[in-house]
Amino acid sequence: MDQKAKPAPTFAEALSVWLKIGVLSFGGPAAQIALMHREIVEENGWLTERQFLNALSFCMLLPGPEAMQLATYAGWRLHGVAGGLAAGLAFVLPGAAVVLVLAIIYAAFGNVPLVEALFLGIKAAVLVIVIEALLRIARRAMTGIEAWAIAALSFIGIFLVALPFPLIVFGAALWGFLRAGRDDALTDPAEPFTGSAGETLRTALIWLAIWIVPLALLAVALGPDSKLAQIGYFFSKLAVVTFGGAYAVLAYMGQDVVVRLGWLEAGQMMDGLGLAETTPGPLILVTEFVGYLAAWRDGGIALGLAGAAVSLWATFAPCFLWIFVGAPYDEWINAQPRLKGALTAITAAVVGVIANLAIWFALHVFFGTVTLNRVGPLTLWTPDPSTLDRRVIALAVISGALLLWRHWSVPLVLSVSAGLALVIQFAPSLLA
């Protein structure tokens, strides 16, 4: 049975945990969600297991980065709007600072061997963190054969058939909605929403203005065809139409940024993804890298900094809108049998999606070249065996032993793996 949540901490106590999560949130959404679960549910008990999984299902329904929105939801649950802002910003800003510094270095000097070596070790450890996250979430979310079937079909749909993530979410939600009976008993009924439609409308208008008005003023001041106005419009559109988290965004964004807009070259886009994958914070921080480079090419570092700021604003301001408008209804939604059935099915589908992310990430970490091949209706990611990186395998095995067997902390495992990577990079004879 789901244990009761402990009393809410003080704002300062919660802020220290939000900052800890923000600094240590390596590894993409799977690892970040596992880290939040460990801090919020297991160690501090601020949310119950059921509340956490219900919140995760709710955030997966929203466009944008689900891990950042989950952090915002947890902060809101404890301390209202101020808590949500603190948790969301603490999750994003540490990684944003790192990505900005690396983007400036990248634009000025290109790749730096020392940074590449550190990333090599971090990637190997991150892979193990993602696998651990998958195991943790599956162990808690999968409650029967039907849940496993939904997860398996979701994995097949996204990994082998390349179905759009919103379609997978909709299909799982529809199945869960239809399967749940109106009179199904709830083991942990939630209190209904006690607000009003007026409060919801007022919140929506305030946060819509916070998001849109600064970007509109920028477009008026500089002109709609200015680079900063274009960046604001592009990433605002991205924030609305891209469901399924960062990985669902990347293909759409990459194609537009490289092919249609010509802001970056394909190699630069992949380098930006690599930077975002191996720094703390949501993977969608790659938008900051894109915004900086797109503006830097037109006006140097000053315009690049403005481009990074605009891309961050357009990417993350909508996330606070979705959470602050929708979160008050989350408990009410989970008190409705049919809606709860839909969210339960979505949670199972999320397990399949995370498995897809883990395999996709493993292929791109272990192999230097991975190509996408189509065989009829199937899409197959095919690695080039000659590009297998034995260094990453060795680092991943060590990281796996430390994290899964010895149960070392995530930051310690990351530090050890990064340190070993430096040794490998600058003393390759050690592995000869």
C-alpha atoms as one frame of an Amber mdcrd trajectory, in Angstrom:
protein
   0.000   0.000   0.000   1.199   3.487  -0.863   2.621   5.207   2.202   1.507
   8.683   3.205   3.608  11.654   2.226   5.625  13.259   5.014   4.992  16.862
   6.127   6.106  19.475   3.620   9.606  20.862   4.150  10.411  24.514   4.531
  11.009  26.455   1.337  14.758  26.619   2.056  14.944  22.849   2.669  13.122
  22.129  -0.573  15.249  24.622  -2.523  18.443  22.854  -1.463  17.057  19.596
  -2.866  15.887  21.261  -6.103  19.381  22.693  -6.593  20.934  19.289  -5.866
  18.694  17.705  -8.497  19.521  20.462 -10.976  23.268  20.036 -10.558  23.170
  16.213 -10.697  20.500  15.758 -13.372  22.656  14.087 -16.006  21.431  11.394
 -18.367  18.278  12.630 -20.043  14.679  12.253 -18.828  14.900   8.620 -17.701
  17.835   9.186 -15.354  16.462  12.563 -14.224  13.083  11.094 -13.327  14.831
   8.326 -11.370  16.914  10.930  -9.526  13.807  12.926  -8.645  12.049   9.761
  -7.486  14.973   8.948  -5.211  15.032  12.448  -3.683  11.313  13.258  -3.554
   9.764   9.847  -2.776  12.400   7.511  -1.348  14.663   9.763   0.709  12.403
  12.673   1.713   8.897  11.252   1.316   7.401  14.548   0.116   5.228  12.736
  -2.443   3.846   9.211  -2.216   4.624   6.621  -4.887   1.154   7.000  -6.339
   1.309  10.794  -6.382   4.675  10.705  -8.145   3.527   8.261 -10.852   0.272
  10.174 -11.337   2.251  13.397 -11.752   4.612  11.705 -14.218   1.680  10.468
 -16.305   0.170  13.952 -16.261   3.427  15.582 -17.361   3.800  13.084 -20.209
   0.530  14.428 -21.609   2.006  17.914 -21.940   4.219  19.334 -24.683   7.774
  20.047 -23.648  10.374  18.414 -21.364   8.544  16.088 -18.981  11.347  15.912
 -16.392  11.473  19.692 -15.954   7.680  19.818 -15.733   7.702  17.025 -13.151
  10.147  19.023 -11.022   7.946  22.105 -11.394   4.882  20.092 -10.386   6.639
  18.749  -7.274   7.696  22.252  -6.244   4.157  23.561  -6.838   2.705  20.717
  -4.799   4.849  21.694  -1.812   4.905  25.518  -1.958   2.555  26.737  -4.665
   3.650  28.916  -7.579   6.814  30.087  -5.800   7.798  26.484  -5.155   7.091
  25.505  -8.743   9.219  28.371 -10.052  12.052  27.488  -7.669  12.039  23.796
  -8.599  11.697  24.402 -12.330  14.395  27.079 -12.506  16.755  25.083 -10.279
  16.345  22.135 -12.639  17.109  24.197 -15.749  19.578  26.961 -14.823  22.662
  24.904 -13.776  22.622  22.976 -17.037  21.813  26.119 -19.005  24.913  27.819
 -17.572  27.102  24.853 -18.528  25.636  24.590 -22.032  26.107  28.337 -22.570
  29.786  28.187 -21.577  30.355  25.176 -23.818  28.492  26.835 -26.700  30.725
  29.918 -26.384  33.848  27.728 -26.373  32.539  25.653 -29.266  31.740  28.693
 -31.385  35.120  30.282 -30.677  37.488  27.313 -30.719  35.651  24.173 -31.855
  35.993  20.928 -29.916  38.408  20.851 -26.970  40.176  17.493 -26.273  39.867
  17.842 -22.486  36.099  18.416 -22.704  35.705  15.567 -25.190  37.499  13.219
 -22.815  35.273  14.207 -19.909  32.183  13.692 -22.074  33.403  10.225 -23.030
  33.330   9.120 -19.401  30.082  10.873 -18.630  28.336   9.230 -21.590  29.383
   5.767 -20.419  28.099   6.415 -16.901  24.920   8.050 -18.200  24.060   4.901
 -20.132  24.105   2.886 -16.913  22.060   5.590 -15.146  19.405   5.352 -17.872
  19.269   1.562 -17.506  18.917   1.884 -13.741  16.101   4.395 -14.259  14.307
   2.017 -16.590  14.523  -0.795 -14.041  13.327   1.412 -11.195  10.330   2.847
 -13.006   9.322  -0.478 -14.567   9.455  -2.205 -11.193   7.038   0.314  -9.707
   4.762   1.080 -12.643   4.172  -2.375 -14.173   1.330  -4.024 -12.271   0.150
  -6.807 -14.567   0.256  -8.497 -17.969  -1.783  -5.725 -19.572   0.714  -3.085
 -18.464   3.605  -5.113 -19.888   1.706  -5.556 -23.158   1.130  -1.799 -23.440
   4.817  -1.154 -22.738   5.902  -3.729 -25.334   3.575  -2.336 -27.999   4.755
   1.204 -27.223   8.373   0.128 -27.622   7.650  -1.591 -30.942   5.648   1.376
 -32.145   8.275   4.002 -31.440  11.498   2.014 -32.001  10.629  -0.227 -34.951
   7.730   1.553 -36.645   8.636   5.166 -35.765   5.094   6.044 -34.788   4.671
   9.607 -33.535   4.833   9.766 -29.773   1.516  11.670 -29.459  -0.174   8.806
 -31.316   1.279   6.271 -28.869   0.142   8.352 -25.897  -3.324   8.806 -27.399
  -3.664   5.084 -28.149  -2.620   4.076 -24.624  -4.886   6.697 -23.061  -7.861
   5.611 -25.151  -7.321   1.948 -24.245  -7.028   2.740 -20.548 -10.073   5.022
 -20.671 -12.263   2.391 -22.322 -11.007  -0.452 -20.117 -11.687   1.347 -16.840
 -15.223   1.051 -15.545 -17.142   3.954 -14.141 -17.571   2.139 -10.832 -13.976
   0.897 -10.465 -12.810   1.283  -6.886  -9.822   3.514  -6.166  -7.238   2.411
  -3.611  -6.074   5.968  -3.035  -8.817   8.441  -3.977  -7.668  12.019  -4.285
  -9.372  15.162  -3.108 -11.269  16.953  -5.878 -10.118  20.264  -7.253 -11.504
  23.077  -5.132 -10.598  26.013  -7.352 -12.705  27.697  -9.978 -12.795  28.228
 -13.710 -12.056  31.897 -13.031  -8.836  31.050 -11.198  -7.775  28.777 -14.035
  -8.494  31.445 -16.670  -6.652  34.108 -14.675  -3.607  31.860 -14.268  -3.645
  31.010 -17.975  -3.811  34.669 -19.042  -1.029  35.733 -16.661   1.397  33.052
 -17.794   0.461  33.407 -21.445   1.356  37.091 -21.161   4.617  36.298 -19.352
   5.539  33.985 -22.218   4.333  35.924 -25.268   4.545  39.645 -24.442   8.381
  39.904 -24.134   8.823  38.009 -27.420   6.222  40.171 -29.145   7.911  43.356
 -27.902  11.220  42.029 -29.171   9.719  41.419 -32.610   8.235  44.932 -32.656
  11.499  46.567 -31.557  13.819  44.660 -33.911  11.444  43.691 -36.689   9.755
  40.341 -37.358  12.564  39.273 -39.699  15.352  39.834 -37.162  17.228  36.745
 -35.996  16.107  37.112 -32.381  12.455  37.436 -33.415  12.807  34.356 -35.622
  14.377  32.390 -32.758  11.561  33.416 -30.416   8.871  32.435 -32.900  10.497
  29.136 -33.860  11.036  27.860 -30.318   7.610  29.087 -29.178   6.046  27.042
 -31.958   8.235  24.118 -30.939   7.017  24.405 -27.344   3.405  23.989 -28.448
   3.541  21.248 -31.086   6.151  18.826 -29.731   4.781  16.219 -27.344   6.826
  13.380 -25.903   9.825  15.169 -24.420  13.186  16.078 -25.857  13.740  13.093
 -28.114  10.426  13.726 -29.836  11.583  17.287 -30.493  15.009  16.568 -31.933
  14.143  15.189 -35.376  11.669  17.994 -36.057  13.986  20.698 -34.763  17.101
  19.307 -36.444  15.487  19.135 -39.852  14.111  22.663 -39.649  17.230  24.253
 -38.165  19.586  22.641 -40.693  17.512  22.237 -43.860  14.751  24.830 -43.826
  16.285  27.683 -41.817  19.983  27.034 -42.438  20.991  28.266 -38.990  23.385
  25.380 -38.318  25.155  22.661 -40.258  24.220  19.018 -39.628  27.500  18.351
 -37.818  26.968  21.341 -35.537  23.489  20.095 -34.691  24.872  16.715 -33.657
  27.626  18.373 -31.607  24.989  20.416 -29.800  23.033  17.282 -29.018  26.187
  15.687 -27.662  26.813  18.666 -25.386  23.239  18.609 -24.094  23.298  14.850
 -23.532  26.340  15.038 -21.299  25.510  18.102 -19.202  23.026  18.427 -16.329
  19.485  19.530 -17.009  16.950  18.607 -19.670  18.176  17.437 -23.053  16.024
  20.129 -24.636  18.736  22.590 -23.556  20.092  21.868 -27.012  17.734  24.692
 -28.031  20.011  27.084 -26.124  23.009  25.831 -28.103  21.092  26.307 -31.357
  19.908  29.777 -30.343  23.419  30.876 -29.408  25.086  29.616 -32.585  22.320
  30.902 -34.868  22.598  34.417 -33.428  26.401  34.292 -32.998  26.838  33.701
 -36.713  25.015  36.974 -37.387  26.396  39.232 -34.673  29.103  37.675 -32.543
  29.062  36.863 -28.857  26.693  39.648 -27.751  23.969  38.625 -30.173  24.741
  34.992 -29.393  24.040  35.555 -25.694  20.752  37.242 -26.600  19.879  34.320
 -28.888  20.552  31.845 -26.080  18.359  33.859 -23.689  15.482  34.094 -26.173
  15.613  30.377 -26.947  15.541  29.528 -23.233  12.605  31.858 -22.612  10.571
  30.513 -25.540  11.343  26.908 -24.589  10.692  26.957 -20.840   8.204  29.773
 -20.120   5.388  27.675 -21.665   6.266  24.797 -19.301   5.260  26.922 -16.297
   2.026  27.825 -18.094   1.087  24.168 -18.645   1.883  23.155 -15.056   0.326
  26.063 -13.189  -2.873  25.802 -15.238  -3.163  22.015 -15.287  -1.597  20.800
 -12.040  -4.546  21.777  -9.812  -6.649  19.306 -11.806  -4.175  16.412 -11.573
  -5.576  14.967  -8.330  -9.133  15.415  -9.598  -8.228  13.623 -12.831  -6.778
  10.729 -10.877  -9.970  10.515  -8.775 -11.994   9.723 -11.919 -11.874   5.974
 -12.720 -11.838   6.351 -16.502  -9.331   9.215 -16.530  -7.205   7.375 -13.988
  -7.317   4.318 -16.245  -6.071   6.455 -19.129  -3.168   7.827 -17.067  -2.286
   4.346 -15.787  -2.042   3.102 -19.367   0.090   6.111 -20.304   2.464   5.264
 -17.448   2.891   1.762 -18.884   3.506   3.223 -22.340   6.168   5.504 -20.848
   8.131   2.412 -19.773   8.263   1.269 -23.402   9.324   4.737 -24.507  12.121
   4.864 -21.938  13.316   1.437 -23.112  13.477   2.896 -26.619  15.516   5.841
 -25.336  17.905   3.518 -23.488  18.597   1.383 -26.570  18.886   4.403 -28.859
  21.318   6.005 -26.460  23.352   2.781 -26.049  23.776   2.443 -29.809  25.002
   6.011 -30.158  27.339   5.735 -27.151  28.960   2.416 -28.079  29.277   3.010
 -31.823  30.730   5.957 -33.690  28.437   5.436 -36.691  24.768   4.440 -36.491
  22.555   4.635 -39.566  18.791   4.517 -39.892  17.581   1.935 -42.420  14.037
   1.342 -43.574  12.802  -2.164 -44.371   9.208  -1.910 -45.492   7.255  -0.360
 -42.620  10.114  -0.946 -40.161  12.859   1.483 -39.176  16.075  -0.130 -37.982
  18.995   1.618 -36.315  22.080  -0.223 -37.609  25.498   0.347 -35.996  28.736
  -0.005 -37.922  30.657  -2.757 -36.034  33.987  -1.259 -37.056  33.162   1.902
 -35.077  32.650   0.080 -31.768  34.408   2.052 -29.019  36.000  -0.373 -26.560
  36.842   2.480 -24.215  33.176   3.263 -23.674  32.376  -0.407 -23.076  35.058
  -0.618 -20.395  33.846   2.577 -18.736  30.207   1.440 -18.896  31.058  -1.907
 -17.279  32.914  -0.150 -14.479  30.084   2.348 -14.018  27.536  -0.479 -13.978
  29.453  -2.342 -11.296  29.752   0.782  -9.150  26.133   1.908  -9.537  24.145
  -1.338  -9.759  26.292  -3.651  -7.654  28.160  -1.435  -5.213  25.316   1.146
  -5.111  27.605   4.159  -5.266  25.972   7.578  -5.617  25.309   8.969  -9.075
  27.692  11.959  -8.786  30.493   9.711  -7.511  30.035   7.273 -10.397  30.011
  10.151 -12.890  33.190  11.568 -11.371  35.006   8.235 -11.445  33.981   7.519
 -15.037  35.005  11.007 -16.192  38.346  10.696 -14.395  39.049   7.296 -15.968
  38.159   8.747 -19.371  40.804  11.426 -18.909  43.363   8.722 -18.153  42.317
   6.770 -21.244  42.375   9.841 -23.465  45.811  11.026 -22.447  47.424   7.665
 -21.700  46.005   5.328 -24.394  48.826   2.864 -23.870  47.165   1.787 -20.633
  44.569  -0.108 -22.652  46.948  -1.413 -25.300
